[in-house]
């Protein structure tokens, strides 16, 4: 089984990137052979359609499972139609995310998040002056 994790770096010790379409890399881990491969996300610099470009790249890599934080509707639907399962995880090391998946401790995404959910690095809270 091949597991792709959205990542800030190129190896298992890298931190996950909770953004799917705009992450820097995907670390692909082969559970059978223990092989690790990192690929640069071609969608990260897209003016638009980053999620679609990233999803197609993952599909072309023959991945069975994706671990990420957020995923918009276009990428999610491509994976759903390709029988690729998507799991949510916070910002932890890639290796830890893979281990949590193996232990059945990650939540499977059953619906997409809002489009462009990963465009911002913020926490999603708005500043309200004086609070």
C-alpha positions in Angstrom: 0.0 0.0 0.0 1.3 3.5 -0.9 0.5 6.3 1.5 1.1 9.9 0.4 1.4 12.6 3.1 1.3 16.3 2.3 4.7 17.6 3.7 6.9 20.6 4.2 10.0 18.5 3.5 11.3 15.5 1.7 11.5 12.7 4.3 9.7 10.9 7.2 11.2 13.4 9.7 9.6 16.4 7.9 6.6 18.1 9.3 3.3 17.6 7.6 1.7 20.4 5.7 -2.0 20.6 6.5 -2.5 22.2 3.0 -3.0 19.7 0.3 -2.9 21.6 -3.0 -0.3 24.1 -1.9 2.0 21.8 0.1 5.7 21.8 -1.0 6.1 18.0 -1.2 4.3 14.7 -1.0 6.2 12.0 0.9 5.1 8.6 -0.4 5.6 5.6 1.9 5.3 2.0 0.7 4.0 0.0 3.6 5.2 -3.3 2.1 8.8 -2.5 1.2 9.3 0.5 3.6 10.5 2.6 0.7 10.1 6.4 1.0 9.9 8.7 -2.0 9.4 12.4 -2.0 8.0 14.3 -5.0 7.6 18.1 -5.4 4.0 19.2 -5.6 3.4 20.5 -9.1 0.2 22.2 -8.0 1.8 24.5 -5.3 2.6 27.3 -7.7 -0.5 27.1 -9.8 -2.5 30.3 -10.2 -5.6 28.2 -9.8 -6.5 24.6 -9.7 -3.7 23.6 -7.3 -5.8 20.9 -5.7 -6.7 19.3 -9.1 -3.0 19.4 -10.3 -1.8 17.9 -7.0 -4.5 15.2 -6.9 -3.7 14.1 -10.5 0.0 13.9 -9.6 -0.9 11.6 -6.6 -3.2 9.5 -8.8 -0.4 9.0 -11.3 1.9 7.8 -8.4 -0.5 4.9 -7.8 -1.2 5.9 -4.2 -3.9 4.2 -2.1 -4.2 6.6 0.8 -3.6 10.3 1.3 -3.0 11.9 4.7 -3.4 15.7 4.8 -5.1 18.4 6.8 -7.5 20.1 4.4 -8.8 19.2 1.0 -11.1 21.2 -1.3 -14.0 19.6 -3.3 -12.2 19.2 -6.7 -9.3 17.2 -5.3 -11.6 15.3 -2.9 -13.9 14.2 -5.8 -11.0 13.1 -7.9 -9.8 10.8 -5.1 -13.3 9.6 -4.4 -13.7 8.6 -8.1 -10.3 6.9 -8.0 -11.0 4.9 -4.9 -8.3 6.7 -3.0 -9.1 7.2 0.7 -8.3 10.5 2.4 -7.5 10.9 6.1 -7.2 14.0 8.2 -4.2 14.8 10.4 -2.8 17.9 12.1 0.7 19.3 11.8 2.9 16.5 13.1 5.9 14.6 11.7 5.1 12.6 8.5 6.4 9.4 10.2 4.0 9.9 13.1 1.1 10.5 10.7 1.9 7.2 8.9 2.1 5.4 12.2 -1.3 6.8 13.4 -2.8 5.6 10.1 -1.4 2.1 10.6 -2.9 2.1 14.1 -6.3 3.1 12.7 -6.3 6.4 14.7 -6.9 8.9 11.9 -10.3 10.2 10.8 -11.3 9.4 7.2 -12.6 12.4 5.3 -16.0 11.7 4.0 -16.6 15.1 2.5 -14.5 17.9 1.2 -13.7 21.1 3.0 -14.4 24.5 1.4 -12.6 25.4 -1.8 -9.2 27.2 -1.2 -9.1 26.0 2.4 -5.4 25.7 2.3 -4.5 29.1 0.8 -3.8 30.7 4.2 -1.3 29.6 6.8 -3.4 31.1 9.5 -5.5 29.4 12.1 -8.8 30.5 10.7 -9.5 33.0 13.5 -10.1 36.6 12.5 -8.6 39.4 14.5 -11.2 41.4 16.3 -9.7 44.7 17.5 -9.6 45.0 21.2 -10.4 41.4 22.0 
